[in-house]
Amino acid sequence: MGALVVAGVIAAMMFSRQPDYRVLFSNLSDKDGGAIVSQLASMNVPYKYTEGGGAIMIPADRIHDVRLKLATQGLPKGAVSGFEIMEASKFGITQFQERVNYQRALEGELTRSILGLSAVQNARVHLALPNQNGFFREQQKPSASVLLTLYPGRLLDRTQIAGIVHLISSSVPEMLPGAVSVVDDSGKLLSQTTNPEKKGQSGAACGDPGRYPAFSTERLE
């Protein structure tokens, strides 16, 4: 009997020493979840998953500190929304709201495609889509800016940058490749367009002479 009491006391003491786990983040994308778990391991922070794997939990007394440290790493980045925005649109929205949702959805889909490149850690696509008016002969052409954050030690070659430009320009009606700018997170221009009239120089980057301008990954000083 006494042995059982002692065992019970020891078990109770061990149980009381276990940290109280609370939810750090929930509803994470696979990419965010993997990045956060990697950072937790490097910080020697114990973690576990809720039943079903819907959330990451850590000791309650470390949540505030860990969230601040992860924020400095830009985590979590959040899931990129694509054309599911259009599916979630409510009935009866205005034409302006529909255009805004379509632009956001297209930006999200293009961002997803660019994030598929192994060298790209994060990406943002900004589209400038003018409101076309049939009463004017010359319409303002659409343009795009792509902001890239690359993994440390990795670079994009000129073919990959040309591919990003082609992806954007071919996804937006009437957008010319020269209207797409690709920059890194320090603001340096990664894509350089030559004079569009010098068509003889344009085949080097994309393998289609006379169609695309040449690109360079050399950083501008």
Secondary structure, 3 states (H helix, E strand, C coil): CHHHHHHHHHHHHHHHHCCCEEEEEECCCHHHHHHHHHHHHHCCCCCEECCCCCEEEEEHHHHHHHHHHHHHCCCCCCCCCCCHHHHCCCCCCCHHHHHHHHHHHHHHHHHHHHHCCCCEEEEEEEEECCCCCCCCCCCCCCEEEEEEEECCCCCCCHHHHHHHHHHHHHHCCCCCHHHEEEEECCCCECCCCCCCCCHHHCHHHHCCCCCCCCCCCCCCC
